[in-house]
Amino acid sequence: MKTLEELLQKNITIRTIGFDDAPFEKRRGVSVKVAGIVCADTRFEGMVWGTVQKDGDDATKVLSQLLLQSKFYEQVHLILIDGLAVGGFNLIDLPELAQRLERPCVSVMRKPPNIAAIQQALKNLPDTAKRLDLIRKAGPIHTQKPFYFQTQGGNPETVGKVLPRLTLTGHVPEALRIAHLIGSAVMTGESGKRA
């Protein structure tokens, strides 16, 4: 498989999968649906759909299985996640995800996270130290305006060049934007506002 650098240099289509959670109930222990949208650059090509536990610890395993067991795995060059968690604080082990999938994995954020507020919120959950460790393991937050991101398995400079190519409008790559819209529509009957 070609690297992101080679794909950029030769102007070859970059296939991504973008994962985002659907709206969910706020009570503990509920299941949360996750959409994984496959795009060729910005063109929608396919989808996977799975379930994680709210505030659980199964996100890394579920996301990797969703892609590995799909017909899309061999085609995908890059994995995008809307933030570092799905289903509340079901945090993704970004280095482990990159290792399992043998692809660069990128957590994309709309703005820099409020670490103090996150630390305070995590005190209300079990395994606080483990969850904080997953945030640290994800690596530094990089800025390539208008994107904020953490990456494992990929060169931050290259990722910063790739993200605009995967984005039609605003600062959300199309795979993540569509994942958000579909998740909202399936769970609430209409697509959400903040895509």
Residue frames as a rotation matrix with the C-alpha (Angstrom) as fourth column:
MET 1
0.577 0.817 0.000 0.00
0.817 -0.577 0.000 0.00
0.000 0.000 -1.000 0.00
LYS 2
-0.103 -0.598 0.795 1.25
0.537 -0.706 -0.461 3.47
0.837 0.380 0.394 -0.89
THR 3
-0.509 -0.149 -0.848 2.09
0.833 -0.333 -0.442 5.89
-0.216 -0.931 0.293 1.91
LEU 4
0.572 0.723 -0.387 0.24
0.629 -0.690 -0.359 9.18
-0.527 -0.037 -0.849 2.39
GLU 5
-0.017 -0.683 -0.730 3.36
-0.209 -0.711 0.671 10.98
-0.978 0.164 -0.131 1.15
GLU 6
-0.868 -0.319 0.380 3.32
0.246 0.388 0.888 8.97
-0.431 0.865 -0.259 -2.10
LEU 7
-0.065 0.937 0.343 -0.41
0.979 0.126 -0.160 9.51
-0.193 0.326 -0.926 -2.59
LEU 8
0.586 0.230 -0.777 0.02
0.252 -0.963 -0.094 13.26
-0.770 -0.141 -0.622 -2.19
GLN 9
-0.329 -0.855 -0.402 3.09
-0.226 -0.342 0.912 13.44
-0.917 0.391 -0.081 -4.38
LYS 10
-0.949 -0.049 0.311 1.45
0.258 0.445 0.858 11.49
-0.181 0.894 -0.410 -7.22
ASN 11
-0.632 0.765 -0.123 -1.97
-0.760 -0.643 -0.097 13.09
-0.153 0.032 0.988 -6.70
ILE 12
-0.732 0.372 -0.571 -3.63
0.093 0.884 0.458 9.69
0.675 0.282 -0.681 -6.21
THR 13
0.236 0.929 0.286 -7.07
-0.394 -0.178 0.902 9.35
0.888 -0.325 0.324 -4.60
ILE 14
-0.872 -0.450 0.195 -6.86
-0.326 0.236 -0.915 8.97
0.366 -0.861 -0.352 -0.81
ARG 15
0.073 0.902 -0.426 -9.42
0.019 0.426 0.905 6.63
0.997 -0.074 0.014 0.72
THR 16
-0.823 -0.267 0.501 -10.39
-0.443 -0.250 -0.861 7.30
0.355 -0.931 0.087 4.31
ILE 17
-0.044 0.861 -0.507 -12.81
0.626 0.420 0.657 5.97
0.779 -0.289 -0.557 6.86
GLY 18
-0.682 -0.100 0.724 -14.24
-0.358 -0.818 -0.450 8.48
0.637 -0.566 0.522 9.31
PHE 19
-0.363 0.521 -0.773 -15.81
0.735 0.670 0.107 7.29
0.573 -0.529 -0.626 12.59
ASP 20
-0.762 0.210 0.612 -18.32
-0.476 -0.822 -0.312 9.30
0.438 -0.529 0.727 14.62
ASP 21
-0.854 0.500 -0.145 -20.86
0.475 0.635 -0.610 8.30
-0.213 -0.589 -0.779 17.24
ALA 22
-0.334 0.854 0.398 -24.59
0.356 -0.277 0.893 8.82
0.873 0.440 -0.212 16.83
PRO 23
-0.264 0.322 0.909 -26.72
-0.772 -0.635 0.001 10.66
0.578 -0.702 0.416 19.41
PHE 24
-0.380 0.070 -0.922 -27.27
0.353 0.933 -0.074 8.56
0.855 -0.353 -0.379 22.54
GLU 25
0.749 0.662 0.004 -29.06
0.169 -0.198 0.965 8.54
0.640 -0.723 -0.261 25.87
LYS 26
0.119 -0.741 0.661 -27.09
-0.627 -0.572 -0.529 10.06
0.770 -0.352 -0.532 28.74
ARG 27
0.734 0.185 0.653 -27.72
-0.664 0.396 0.634 7.27
-0.142 -0.899 0.414 31.27
ARG 28
-0.246 -0.939 0.241 -24.93
-0.885 0.319 0.340 4.84
-0.396 -0.130 -0.909 32.12
GLY 29
-0.503 -0.140 0.853 -24.47
-0.113 0.989 0.095 1.52
-0.857 -0.049 -0.513 30.36
VAL 30
0.622 0.776 -0.105 -26.41
-0.203 0.030 -0.979 2.31
-0.756 0.631 0.177 27.19
SER 31
-0.013 -0.559 0.829 -25.25
0.826 0.461 0.324 1.17
-0.563 0.689 0.456 23.77
VAL 32
0.244 -0.018 -0.970 -24.02
-0.315 -0.947 -0.061 3.84
-0.917 0.320 -0.237 21.39
LYS 33
0.744 0.068 0.664 -24.13
0.563 0.470 -0.679 3.44
-0.359 0.880 0.311 17.61
VAL 34
-0.040 -0.831 -0.555 -21.03
-0.152 -0.544 0.825 4.38
-0.988 0.117 -0.104 15.60
ALA 35
0.948 0.297 0.113 -20.96
0.090 0.090 -0.992 5.15
-0.305 0.951 0.058 11.87
GLY 36
-0.155 -0.988 -0.006 -17.83
0.156 -0.031 0.987 4.57
-0.975 0.152 0.159 9.81
ILE 37
0.846 0.502 -0.180 -17.96
-0.031 -0.290 -0.956 6.36
-0.532 0.815 -0.230 6.46
VAL 38
-0.107 -0.863 0.493 -15.60
0.659 0.310 0.685 5.48
-0.745 0.398 0.536 3.63
CYS 39
0.832 0.304 -0.463 -14.72
-0.093 -0.747 -0.658 8.26
-0.546 0.591 -0.594 1.20
ALA 40
0.123 -0.778 0.616 -12.45
0.986 0.166 0.013 8.49
-0.112 0.605 0.788 -1.83
ASP 41
-0.823 -0.358 0.441 -11.06
0.329 -0.933 -0.143 11.99
0.463 0.028 0.886 -1.22
THR 42
-0.824 0.554 0.114 -14.46
-0.468 -0.555 -0.687 13.66
-0.318 -0.620 0.717 -0.56
ARG 43
-0.243 0.758 -0.605 -16.75
-0.791 0.206 0.577 11.23
0.562 0.619 0.549 -2.45
PHE 44
0.050 0.388 0.920 -18.88
-0.855 0.493 -0.161 8.86
-0.516 -0.779 0.357 -0.35
GLU 45
-0.394 -0.245 -0.886 -18.18
-0.760 0.629 0.164 5.20
0.517 0.738 -0.434 -1.17
GLY 46
-0.057 0.383 -0.922 -19.48
0.205 0.908 0.364 3.06
0.977 -0.169 -0.130 1.68
MET 47
0.043 0.212 0.976 -20.32
-0.853 -0.502 0.146 2.61
0.521 -0.839 0.159 5.31
VAL 48
-0.485 -0.054 -0.873 -19.94
0.386 0.882 -0.269 0.36
0.785 -0.467 -0.407 8.34
TRP 49
0.154 0.653 0.742 -22.12
-0.621 -0.520 0.586 0.52
0.768 -0.551 0.325 11.45
GLY 50
-0.344 -0.346 -0.873 -21.34
0.391 0.792 -0.468 -0.73
0.854 -0.503 -0.138 14.94
THR 51
0.740 0.636 0.219 -22.01
-0.026 -0.298 0.954 -0.40
0.672 -0.712 -0.204 18.65
VAL 52
-0.537 -0.833 -0.135 -19.87
0.189 0.037 -0.981 0.65
0.822 -0.552 0.137 21.63
GLN 53
0.193 0.558 -0.807 -20.74
0.943 0.124 0.310 1.07
0.273 -0.821 -0.502 25.30
LYS 54
0.654 0.083 0.752 -21.26
-0.020 -0.992 0.127 4.57
0.756 -0.098 -0.647 26.70
ASP 55
0.474 -0.583 0.660 -18.20
-0.864 -0.451 0.222 5.51
0.168 -0.676 -0.718 28.77
GLY 56
0.970 -0.072 0.231 -16.90
0.019 0.975 0.221 1.97
-0.241 -0.210 0.947 28.22
ASP 57
0.123 -0.987 -0.101 -13.50
-0.576 -0.154 0.803 0.71
-0.808 -0.040 -0.588 27.13
ASP 58
0.107 0.007 0.994 -14.32
0.461 0.885 -0.056 -1.16
-0.881 0.465 0.091 23.92
ALA 59
0.736 0.292 -0.611 -13.95
-0.290 -0.680 -0.674 1.61
-0.612 0.673 -0.415 21.30
THR 60
-0.179 -0.888 -0.423 -10.49
-0.880 -0.047 0.472 0.62
-0.439 0.457 -0.774 20.03
LYS 61
-0.737 -0.068 0.672 -11.52
0.037 0.989 0.140 -3.01
-0.675 0.128 -0.727 19.60
VAL 62
0.236 0.937 0.257 -14.89
0.446 0.130 -0.885 -2.21
-0.863 0.324 -0.387 17.99
LEU 63
0.617 -0.008 -0.787 -13.53
-0.540 -0.732 -0.416 0.34
-0.572 0.681 -0.456 15.49
SER 64
-0.473 -0.855 -0.214 -10.67
-0.779 0.292 0.555 -1.91
-0.411 0.429 -0.804 14.43
GLN 65
-0.618 0.291 0.730 -13.02
0.286 0.949 -0.136 -4.90
-0.732 0.125 -0.669 13.98
LEU 66
0.476 0.846 -0.241 -15.51
0.093 -0.321 -0.943 -2.83
-0.874 0.426 -0.231 11.99
LEU 67
0.414 -0.381 -0.827 -12.84
-0.857 -0.470 -0.212 -1.97
-0.308 0.796 -0.521 9.45
LEU 68
-0.623 -0.766 0.159 -10.87
-0.678 0.631 0.377 -5.25
-0.389 0.127 -0.912 9.49
GLN 69
-0.533 0.487 0.692 -14.02
0.320 0.873 -0.368 -7.33
-0.783 0.025 -0.621 8.90
SER 70
0.488 0.740 -0.462 -15.27
-0.136 -0.459 -0.878 -5.10
-0.862 0.492 -0.123 6.09
LYS 71
0.572 -0.216 0.791 -14.64
0.796 0.379 -0.472 -5.18
-0.198 0.900 0.389 2.36
PHE 72
0.947 -0.108 0.302 -13.09
0.008 -0.933 -0.360 -1.70
0.320 0.344 -0.883 2.66
TYR 73
0.768 -0.635 -0.086 -9.99
0.102 -0.011 0.995 -2.55
-0.632 -0.773 0.056 4.71
GLU 74
0.069 -0.817 0.573 -7.60
0.863 0.337 0.376 -3.19
-0.500 0.469 0.728 1.80
GLN 75
0.210 0.099 0.973 -8.62
0.818 -0.562 -0.119 0.09
0.535 0.821 -0.199 0.12
VAL 76
0.952 0.300 0.061 -8.43
0.213 -0.794 0.570 2.48
0.219 -0.529 -0.819 3.10
HIS 77
0.082 -0.972 0.220 -5.25
0.443 -0.162 -0.882 4.55
0.893 0.170 0.418 3.52
LEU 78
-0.842 -0.339 0.419 -6.20
-0.098 -0.668 -0.738 6.64
0.530 -0.662 0.529 6.58
ILE 79
-0.094 0.798 -0.596 -8.49
0.877 0.350 0.330 6.36
0.472 -0.491 -0.732 9.62
LEU 80
-0.674 -0.003 0.739 -10.17
-0.170 -0.973 -0.159 9.52
0.719 -0.233 0.655 10.96
ILE 81
-0.244 0.607 -0.756 -11.98
0.927 0.375 0.002 9.82
0.285 -0.700 -0.654 14.30
ASP 82
0.202 0.397 0.895 -14.10
0.070 -0.918 0.391 12.75
0.977 -0.017 -0.213 15.45
GLY 83
0.415 -0.172 0.894 -12.18
-0.869 -0.367 0.332 13.44
0.271 -0.914 -0.302 18.64
LEU 84
-0.609 -0.776 -0.165 -10.47
-0.651 0.607 -0.455 10.83
0.454 -0.170 -0.875 20.79
ALA 85
-0.846 0.376 0.378 -13.64
-0.083 0.607 -0.790 9.28
-0.526 -0.700 -0.482 22.22
VAL 86
-0.560 0.802 -0.207 -16.95
-0.275 0.056 0.960 7.85
0.782 0.594 0.189 21.13
GLY 87
0.255 0.755 -0.604 -19.96
0.400 0.487 0.777 7.26
0.880 -0.440 -0.177 23.35
GLY 88
0.994 0.063 0.088 -19.08
-0.044 -0.512 0.858 9.86
0.099 -0.857 -0.506 25.96
PHE 89
0.330 -0.928 0.174 -15.66
-0.930 -0.288 0.227 8.92
-0.160 -0.237 -0.958 27.35
ASN 90
0.788 -0.170 0.591 -15.10
0.232 0.972 -0.029 5.58
-0.570 0.160 0.806 25.60
LEU 91
0.456 -0.695 -0.556 -11.56
-0.673 -0.678 0.295 6.62
-0.582 0.240 -0.777 24.73
ILE 92
0.978 -0.167 -0.122 -9.64
0.004 0.606 -0.796 5.25
0.207 0.778 0.593 21.77
ASP 93
0.370 -0.926 0.078 -6.10
0.136 0.137 0.981 3.95
-0.919 -0.352 0.176 22.19
LEU 94
0.798 0.046 -0.601 -4.77
-0.511 -0.477 -0.715 5.75
-0.319 0.878 -0.357 19.11
PRO 95
-0.259 -0.938 -0.230 -1.36
-0.951 0.205 0.232 3.99
-0.171 0.278 -0.945 18.97
GLU 96
-0.570 0.093 0.816 -3.01
-0.090 0.981 -0.174 0.59
-0.816 -0.173 -0.551 19.38
LEU 97
0.562 0.826 0.041 -5.61
0.023 0.034 -0.999 1.39
-0.827 0.562 0.000 16.70
ALA 98
0.501 -0.466 -0.730 -2.84
-0.855 -0.400 -0.331 2.40
-0.137 0.790 -0.598 14.28
GLN 99
-0.594 -0.763 0.253 -0.95
-0.734 0.644 0.218 -0.80
-0.330 -0.056 -0.942 15.07
ARG 100
-0.237 0.591 0.771 -4.00
0.081 0.803 -0.591 -3.06
-0.968 -0.077 -0.238 14.69
LEU 101
0.746 0.665 0.028 -5.05
0.133 -0.109 -0.985 -1.47
-0.652 0.739 -0.170 11.40
GLU 102
-0.153 -0.917 0.367 -1.52
0.758 0.129 0.640 -0.85
-0.634 0.376 0.675 10.07
ARG 103
0.116 0.247 0.962 -2.68
0.778 -0.625 0.067 2.58
0.617 0.741 -0.265 8.88
PRO 104
-0.917 -0.338 0.211 -2.21
0.168 -0.809 -0.564 6.15
0.361 -0.482 0.798 10.12
CYS 105
0.042 0.930 -0.365 -4.94
0.936 0.091 0.340 7.08
0.349 -0.356 -0.867 12.59
VAL 106
-0.841 -0.298 0.452 -5.95
0.228 -0.952 -0.204 10.68
0.491 -0.068 0.868 13.22
SER 107
-0.071 0.780 -0.621 -8.18
0.965 -0.103 -0.239 12.21
-0.251 -0.617 -0.746 15.88
VAL 108
-0.607 -0.067 0.792 -9.61
0.482 -0.823 0.301 15.42
0.632 0.564 0.532 14.40
MET 109
-0.238 0.481 -0.844 -10.93
0.880 -0.261 -0.397 18.18
-0.412 -0.837 -0.361 16.67
ARG 110
0.480 0.505 0.717 -12.87
0.749 -0.662 -0.035 21.35
0.457 0.554 -0.696 15.90
LYS 111
0.563 -0.362 0.743 -10.97
-0.499 -0.865 -0.043 23.22
0.659 -0.347 -0.668 18.61
PRO 112
-0.550 -0.810 -0.203 -8.26
-0.273 0.405 -0.873 22.41
0.789 -0.425 -0.444 21.16
PRO 113
0.224 0.686 -0.693 -9.67
0.485 0.538 0.689 20.34
0.845 -0.490 -0.212 24.03
ASN 114
0.284 -0.048 0.958 -10.12
-0.744 -0.641 0.189 21.75
0.605 -0.766 -0.217 27.53
ILE 115
-0.287 -0.511 -0.810 -7.84
0.019 0.842 -0.539 19.28
0.958 -0.170 -0.232 29.32
ALA 116
-0.940 -0.056 0.336 -8.73
-0.321 -0.189 -0.928 20.58
0.116 -0.980 0.160 32.80
ALA 117
-0.072 0.991 0.111 -12.46
-0.985 -0.053 -0.166 20.04
-0.159 -0.121 0.980 32.16
ILE 118
0.311 0.121 -0.943 -11.78
-0.506 0.861 -0.057 16.57
0.804 0.495 0.329 30.72
GLN 119
-0.683 -0.643 -0.346 -9.70
-0.010 0.482 -0.876 15.60
0.730 -0.595 -0.336 33.75
GLN 120
-0.741 0.481 0.468 -12.48
-0.642 -0.304 -0.704 16.79
-0.196 -0.822 0.534 36.06
ALA 121
0.259 0.901 -0.349 -15.14
-0.958 0.285 0.026 14.83
0.123 0.327 0.937 34.12
LEU 122
0.026 -0.326 -0.945 -13.03
-0.324 0.892 -0.317 11.67
0.946 0.314 -0.083 34.13
LYS 123
-0.855 -0.337 0.395 -12.96
-0.453 0.114 -0.884 11.69
0.253 -0.935 -0.250 37.94
ASN 124
-0.086 0.929 0.361 -16.62
-0.921 0.064 -0.384 10.58
-0.380 -0.365 0.850 37.80
LEU 125
0.681 0.298 -0.669 -15.75
-0.624 0.714 -0.317 7.40
0.383 0.633 0.672 35.89
PRO 126
0.808 -0.445 0.387 -13.92
0.058 0.713 0.699 4.20
-0.587 -0.542 0.602 36.77
ASP 127
0.302 -0.790 0.533 -10.33
0.901 0.420 0.111 3.73
-0.312 0.447 0.838 35.57
THR 128
0.945 0.096 -0.311 -9.61
0.046 -0.985 -0.165 7.48
-0.323 0.142 -0.936 35.60
ALA 129
0.152 -0.976 -0.154 -5.82
-0.417 -0.204 0.886 6.99
-0.896 -0.071 -0.438 35.44
LYS 130
-0.339 -0.233 0.911 -6.12
0.580 0.711 0.398 4.57
-0.741 0.663 -0.106 32.51
ARG 131
0.592 0.646 0.482 -8.34
0.787 -0.337 -0.516 6.98
-0.170 0.685 -0.708 30.58
LEU 132
0.816 -0.368 -0.446 -5.95
-0.291 -0.928 0.233 9.89
-0.500 -0.060 -0.864 31.20
ASP 133
-0.186 -0.921 0.343 -3.11
-0.086 0.363 0.928 7.68
-0.979 0.143 -0.146 29.99
LEU 134
0.035 0.276 0.960 -4.97
0.892 0.425 -0.155 7.04
-0.451 0.862 -0.232 26.70
ILE 135
0.956 0.289 -0.048 -5.24
0.249 -0.890 -0.383 10.80
-0.154 0.354 -0.923 26.17
ARG 136
0.414 -0.883 -0.222 -1.48
-0.527 -0.431 0.732 11.20
-0.742 -0.186 -0.644 26.76
LYS 137
-0.214 -0.517 0.829 -0.64
0.291 0.776 0.560 8.23
-0.932 0.361 -0.016 24.53
ALA 138
0.657 0.560 0.505 -2.48
0.644 -0.068 -0.762 9.84
-0.392 0.826 -0.405 21.60
GLY 139
-0.267 -0.893 0.362 0.40
0.963 -0.254 0.085 12.31
0.016 0.371 0.928 21.36
PRO 140
-0.724 -0.102 -0.682 0.66
0.267 -0.953 -0.140 16.07
-0.636 -0.284 0.718 20.98
ILE 141
0.464 0.877 0.124 -2.08
0.594 -0.204 -0.778 18.16
-0.657 0.435 -0.616 19.42
HIS 142
-0.678 -0.674 0.294 -0.97
0.637 -0.338 0.693 19.54
-0.367 0.657 0.658 16.07
THR 143
0.292 0.733 -0.614 -2.39
0.167 -0.671 -0.722 22.64
-0.942 0.108 -0.318 14.42
GLN 144
-0.865 -0.336 0.372 -2.69
0.440 -0.156 0.884 23.09
-0.239 0.929 0.283 10.68
LYS 145
-0.496 0.735 -0.462 -5.35
-0.255 -0.632 -0.732 25.79
-0.830 -0.246 0.501 10.48
PRO 146
-0.065 0.594 0.802 -8.24
-0.842 -0.464 0.275 25.24
0.535 -0.657 0.531 10.54
PHE 147
0.553 0.298 -0.778 -7.52
-0.055 0.945 0.324 21.69
0.831 -0.137 0.539 11.81
TYR 148
-0.044 -0.541 0.840 -6.47
-0.999 0.026 -0.035 20.47
-0.003 -0.840 -0.542 15.24
PHE 149
0.751 0.327 -0.574 -5.44
-0.422 0.906 -0.035 16.82
0.508 0.268 0.818 15.36
GLN 150
0.098 -0.707 0.700 -3.48
-0.748 0.412 0.521 14.05
-0.657 -0.575 -0.488 17.02
THR 151
0.645 0.111 -0.756 -1.92
-0.682 0.530 -0.504 11.34
0.345 0.841 0.417 14.89
GLN 152
0.087 -0.618 0.781 -0.31
-0.520 0.641 0.565 7.96
-0.850 -0.455 -0.266 15.34
GLY 153
0.084 -0.142 0.986 1.29
0.565 0.822 0.070 6.04
-0.821 0.551 0.149 12.49
GLY 154
0.534 0.125 0.836 1.45
0.811 -0.355 -0.465 9.12
0.238 0.927 -0.291 10.28
ASN 155
-0.619 -0.785 -0.018 3.73
0.779 -0.611 -0.142 12.11
0.101 -0.102 0.990 9.86
PRO 156
0.006 0.685 -0.728 1.94
0.664 -0.547 -0.510 15.19
-0.748 -0.481 -0.458 11.33
GLU 157
-0.510 -0.248 -0.824 3.19
-0.330 -0.828 0.453 17.45
-0.794 0.503 0.341 8.53
THR 158
-0.983 0.161 -0.085 1.82
-0.008 0.427 0.904 15.07
0.182 0.890 -0.418 5.88
VAL 159
-0.386 0.889 -0.248 -1.47
0.917 0.340 -0.209 14.65
-0.101 -0.308 -0.946 7.75
GLY 160
-0.160 0.267 -0.950 -1.76
0.259 -0.918 -0.302 18.45
-0.953 -0.294 0.077 7.86
LYS 161
-0.763 -0.155 -0.628 -1.47
-0.532 -0.402 0.745 18.51
-0.368 0.902 0.224 4.05
VAL 162
-0.909 0.414 -0.056 -3.94
0.321 0.778 0.540 15.64
0.267 0.473 -0.840 3.58
LEU 163
-0.500 0.768 -0.401 -6.81
0.646 0.021 -0.763 16.98
-0.577 -0.641 -0.506 5.73
PRO 164
-0.335 0.424 -0.841 -7.72
-0.452 -0.856 -0.251 19.94
-0.827 0.297 0.478 3.47
ARG 165
-0.806 -0.031 -0.590 -7.86
-0.570 0.308 0.762 17.58
0.159 0.951 -0.266 0.48
LEU 166
-0.800 0.499 -0.333 -10.44
0.514 0.856 0.048 15.45
0.309 -0.133 -0.942 2.33
THR 167
-0.407 0.592 -0.696 -12.60
0.561 -0.439 -0.702 18.45
-0.721 -0.676 -0.153 3.25
LEU 168
-0.139 0.454 0.880 -15.24
0.926 -0.255 0.278 20.18
0.351 0.853 -0.385 1.12
THR 169
0.240 0.264 0.934 -16.26
-0.030 -0.960 0.279 22.99
0.970 -0.095 -0.222 3.47
GLY 170
0.849 0.134 0.511 -15.31
-0.468 -0.261 0.845 24.20
0.246 -0.956 -0.159 6.93
HIS 171
-0.185 -0.971 0.150 -12.81
-0.920 0.118 -0.374 22.22
0.346 -0.207 -0.915 8.93
VAL 172
0.090 0.244 0.966 -14.32
-0.545 0.823 -0.157 18.75
-0.833 -0.512 0.207 9.12
PRO 173
-0.881 -0.418 -0.221 -13.15
-0.418 0.471 0.777 16.09
-0.221 0.777 -0.590 6.64
GLU 174
-0.287 0.850 -0.442 -16.07
-0.869 -0.037 0.493 14.83
0.403 0.525 0.749 4.55
ALA 175
-0.376 0.131 -0.917 -15.97
0.129 0.988 0.088 11.27
0.918 -0.085 -0.388 5.94
LEU 176
-0.863 0.038 -0.504 -16.49
0.505 -0.005 -0.863 12.65
-0.036 -0.999 -0.015 9.47
ARG 177
-0.770 0.610 -0.187 -19.14
-0.597 -0.793 -0.122 15.13
-0.223 0.018 0.975 8.33
ILE 178
-0.214 0.702 -0.679 -21.18
-0.635 0.428 0.643 12.39
0.742 0.569 0.354 6.65
ALA 179
-0.591 -0.041 -0.805 -20.73
0.441 0.820 -0.366 10.02
0.675 -0.571 -0.466 9.63
HIS 180
-0.940 0.242 -0.240 -22.19
0.084 -0.516 -0.852 12.71
-0.330 -0.822 0.465 11.88
LEU 181
-0.528 0.774 -0.349 -25.13
-0.849 -0.483 0.213 13.40
-0.004 0.409 0.912 9.54
ILE 182
-0.222 0.437 -0.872 -26.03
-0.328 0.808 0.489 9.74
0.918 0.394 -0.036 9.06
GLY 183
-0.773 -0.109 -0.625 -25.69
0.492 0.520 -0.698 8.88
0.401 -0.847 -0.349 12.75
SER 184
-0.868 0.471 -0.160 -28.00
-0.248 -0.688 -0.682 11.75
-0.431 -0.552 0.714 13.68
ALA 185
-0.363 0.765 -0.532 -30.55
-0.890 -0.117 0.440 10.88
0.274 0.634 0.723 10.99
VAL 186
-0.397 0.183 -0.899 -30.70
0.006 0.980 0.197 7.19
0.918 0.073 -0.390 11.93
MET 187
-0.732 0.002 -0.681 -31.11
0.645 0.321 -0.693 7.87
0.218 -0.947 -0.237 15.65
THR 188
-0.674 0.440 -0.593 -33.30
0.188 -0.674 -0.714 11.00
-0.714 -0.593 0.371 15.65
GLY 189
0.273 0.819 0.504 -35.06
0.754 0.143 -0.641 10.98
-0.597 0.555 -0.579 12.28
GLU 190
0.966 -0.019 0.258 -33.10
0.169 -0.708 -0.685 13.92
0.196 0.706 -0.681 10.85
SER 191
0.135 -0.991 0.015 -29.51
0.759 0.094 -0.644 14.96
0.637 0.098 0.765 10.34
GLY 192
0.327 -0.090 -0.941 -27.85
0.869 -0.363 0.336 17.07
-0.372 -0.927 -0.041 13.02
LYS 193
0.994 0.094 -0.060 -26.81
0.076 -0.963 -0.258 20.70
-0.082 0.252 -0.964 12.96
ARG 194
0.556 -0.831 -0.031 -23.14
-0.653 -0.459 0.603 20.45
-0.515 -0.314 -0.797 13.88
ALA 195
0.747 -0.289 0.598 -21.63
0.476 0.862 -0.178 18.55
-0.464 0.418 0.781 10.97
